[in-house]
Amino acid sequence: QVQLVESGGGLVQTGESLTLSCAASGRTFSNYALGWFRQAPGKEREFVAAISRYGGQTTYAESVKGRFTISRDNAKNTVFLQMNNLQPEDTAEYYCVAKSVYDVNRVARGDYDYWGQGTQVMVSS
């Protein structure tokens, strides 16, 4: 079992930045590829970003490329999502996910085994 706890969400204005954190516990953190998904009201959950077990590979949704950066600190069992130039369409509940795989693209395709409770991000125009 892996427990994931997100934090860092909040209300910001268009163009501002936020950094989300996800703290993991339970199993060896570096065994897991990690990712972020989001779900806006009335919409399907969508992929945002993913990172490989040691951080050597990352992948992003087209809608956030150049604005968001995913990173991880295996010594602190934490994954981050730095979000810059936030837009109203980024408003959503953001979820951290994990899967014990080498292929980060599997997580990007929605193949994950663990997820957190989410943290809310609201961007006002």
N, C-alpha and C positions, 0 to 999 in steps of 0.2 A: 504493500500500500504506500501511496505517496499522498501527502496532504499539501495542498496549495492554497496560499492565502494572499490575495491581492490587496494592494493599498495604493494611495496616491491620487485617486480620482478627485474630481471637484468641478466647480463651475468657473469657466474662464471666458474671456472675450475672444472674438475672432482675431487670429494672428498671434495669440499668446501660446505659451508652452506649458506642458505638464510632463512629469516623469512618473510612470507607473512602476511599481515593484511587485514582485511575486516571490514570497518566501516559501521554500519547500522543506518538508521534513518527511522522514520515514525510511527511504532507501538511499542508496548512493546517488547523489545528485548528478554526478558526471555520467551516469549510465543512461541519462534521458535527454532526448531531443525535446526542446521546449518551444512553445508558441503562444501567440496571442490571437484570440478571436474576438469579435464584437457583435453585438446584436442591438439594433435600434428598434424602438417600439413598432410593432406591426411588420417587422421584416425578419428574414431568415438570418441565422448566425452566419457571419462571413469571416474568412481568413484575413488576418492583418499582417503577421510576421512570424517567422520561425527561425530557430538557431540550432545548430548541431551541438553534439555533446560537449565538445571542447571549444565551441565558438568559431571554428574555422570556416563555417559556411552559414550564410544567412539568406533568407528569401523573403520577399515582400509582395503584398498586393500592389497592383499598379496604382491604385488610388492613394497610397501613402508613400510610394517611392520618392526619395529625396526630402521627405518631411519627417518620417519616423525612423528611429534606429533601435534595433533590438540588440541587447548585450547580456552577458551573464558573468557572474562571479561564482565560480565553483567552490571557492574557499568559504563563501558566505551563504551558499545554497540559495542564491537569489538570481532572478532574471529581471531585466529592466526593459521598459519601453519608453524611450525618449520621444516625445511628440512635439514637434515644432510647427509653427504656422497653422495652428488648429483652425478648422473651418466648421460651420454649423453642421455639415453633413458627417462630421466625426462624432457627433453626439450619439452615445450608445453605452450599453453595459459592456465592459471589457473583461474578458476571461483569460486566465492563464491555463495552458494545457500542457500535458506531458505524455511522452511515450518512450519506452525503452527500445530505441532503434537508432541505427546509424544514419538512415536516409531521412534528412530533414524534410524532404518533399512529401513524405507520407503524412507527417503532421500537417503540412500545408494543405493537403487534400482532405483534411478532416479526420484522419485516422489517428486518434489519440485515446488513451486509456484513463487519464485522470484530468480533472478540471477543478478550478476553484469556484468560489461563490460569486465572484465578479466585483468590479468596482465601477461606479457610475462616472462618466465623463459627460459634461454638458457644456456646449460652446454656444454662447449667445452672439447674435449678429449685431 
